[in-house]
Amino acid sequence: MSAKPRALVAVVLAMTALAGCAGTQGTQPQSGDTRYVAGDGTMLVVPAAQRQAAPEVRGETLEGTAAALADHKGKVLVLNFWASWCAPCRSEAPVLKDVAAKTRDRGVSFLGVDFKDDKAQAMAFQRTQQPGYPSLFDQPGKVALAFHGMVNPAAIPSTLVLDRQGRVAARALGEVKYSDLLDVVTKVSDEK
């Protein structure tokens, strides 16, 4: 098989795997589904020497404005993958909102990624939770797919922390814990 067909097969398999991990409102993953990656919210911290640059991601927010990871250059960025149909996402929303408010003065930005969701339901989620930061609308899952092959999000919710150089510094799969997120964001924002 030549390189192009192999690459196409790899992309199709990656998209299938991501679709299996996250599901949609009508096909939410079940804990017994072997394709689903359950997470306990534990933060995996990547040593600075092993960090990879995040992909160049851009899109439209739920409110219809353009947004990109590059907009946060020079800042620590917390990237949270969520969906309105995800119970742990609803549960962790106040944690993210509080940590975002507490770390804003440290040069930390937050950006949500609404993953494989219905836009009207996602907008209702945003109005209810009022996180204080925007979310990219990523119905097809392209943002998550862009992280494939690195410290990628593999469950919903997933949270990535990018350092000031735009490299993935930490990841939590599943509902993030307040103290873990605050500790990691503080340490990454203190890096020179």
SVG drawing of the C-alpha trace seen along z (x, -y; Angstrom):
<svg xmlns="http://www.w3.org/2000/svg" viewBox="-31 -40 45 44">
<polyline fill="none" stroke="black" stroke-width="0.4" points="0.0,0.0 1.4,-3.4 2.0,-6.2 -1.2,-8.2 -3.6,-5.3 -1.9,-4.4 -2.2,-8.0 -5.9,-8.1 -6.5,-4.8 -4.8,-6.2 -6.9,-9.4 -10.1,-7.3 -9.1,-5.1 -8.3,-8.0 -11.6,-9.7 -13.4,-6.4 -11.6,-6.1 -12.3,-9.6 -16.0,-9.2 -16.1,-6.1 -14.6,-7.8 -16.9,-10.8 -20.1,-9.8 -22.9,-12.3 -26.0,-13.1 -27.7,-10.1 -24.7,-7.8 -23.2,-8.6 -20.4,-6.1 -21.2,-3.5 -18.8,-2.4 -18.8,1.1 -18.0,-0.1 -14.4,0.9 -13.8,-2.1 -14.6,-4.5 -11.7,-5.8 -12.9,-6.5 -10.9,-9.0 -10.6,-9.7 -9.5,-13.4 -6.0,-12.7 -3.5,-15.2 -0.7,-13.8 2.1,-16.4 4.5,-16.4 8.1,-17.3 9.2,-20.5 11.8,-18.7 9.2,-16.3 6.4,-18.7 5.1,-18.9 3.7,-22.1 0.0,-22.1 -1.4,-22.1 -2.6,-25.3 -6.3,-25.2 -8.9,-27.7 -12.6,-27.9 -15.8,-29.7 -17.1,-30.1 -20.6,-29.2 -21.3,-32.9 -20.0,-33.1 -16.7,-34.8 -13.4,-33.6 -11.0,-32.1 -7.6,-30.3 -5.1,-28.9 -2.6,-31.4 -4.8,-34.2 -3.4,-33.1 0.3,-33.2 2.4,-34.0 -0.2,-32.9 -0.9,-29.6 -4.0,-28.2 -6.4,-25.7 -8.3,-23.9 -11.4,-22.0 -13.3,-19.5 -16.9,-19.3 -20.4,-18.6 -23.9,-19.5 -24.9,-15.8 -22.0,-14.9 -22.9,-14.7 -19.2,-15.0 -18.9,-18.1 -21.8,-19.7 -20.3,-18.7 -16.8,-20.1 -18.1,-23.4 -18.0,-25.3 -14.4,-24.1 -13.3,-25.4 -15.1,-28.7 -13.6,-29.2 -10.0,-28.3 -10.3,-30.5 -11.4,-33.5 -8.6,-32.8 -5.8,-32.5 -6.7,-35.2 -4.4,-37.7 -1.5,-35.2 -1.8,-35.4 -3.9,-32.2 -6.6,-32.0 -9.4,-29.3 -11.0,-28.1 -13.7,-25.5 -14.2,-23.1 -17.8,-22.0 -17.3,-18.5 -19.9,-16.7 -22.8,-18.5 -26.1,-20.1 -25.5,-23.9 -28.8,-24.9 -28.2,-22.6 -24.5,-23.8 -25.7,-27.4 -28.2,-26.6 -25.4,-24.9 -23.2,-28.1 -26.1,-30.3 -26.7,-28.2 -23.0,-27.6 -21.7,-31.1 -18.1,-30.0 -16.6,-33.4 -14.7,-32.2 -15.6,-31.2 -15.9,-27.8 -15.1,-26.7 -18.1,-24.8 -16.5,-21.6 -19.4,-19.4 -17.3,-17.2 -14.5,-16.7 -11.7,-18.3 -10.1,-20.1 -9.6,-16.8 -8.4,-15.1 -5.8,-17.8 -4.2,-16.6 -4.0,-13.0 -0.6,-11.4 0.4,-13.6 -1.0,-14.1 -4.4,-14.2 -7.9,-14.4 -9.3,-10.9 -12.4,-11.2 -15.1,-13.7 -14.5,-15.7 -10.7,-16.2 -8.6,-19.2 -5.3,-20.2 -2.9,-22.8 -0.7,-24.5 2.4,-26.4 3.4,-29.9 5.2,-28.4 2.0,-26.7 3.2,-23.2 1.0,-20.6 2.1,-20.7 -0.6,-18.6 -3.8,-16.6 -6.7,-15.3 -9.0,-12.7 -12.4,-12.8 -13.8,-15.3 -10.9,-17.5 -10.4,-18.0 -10.2,-21.6 -7.0,-21.3 -5.2,-19.3 -6.2,-21.9 -5.3,-24.9 -1.9,-23.3 -0.9,-22.5 -2.0,-25.8 -0.2,-27.7 3.0,-25.7 2.9,-26.1 2.2,-29.8 5.2,-30.2 7.6,-28.6 10.0,-31.0"/>
</svg>
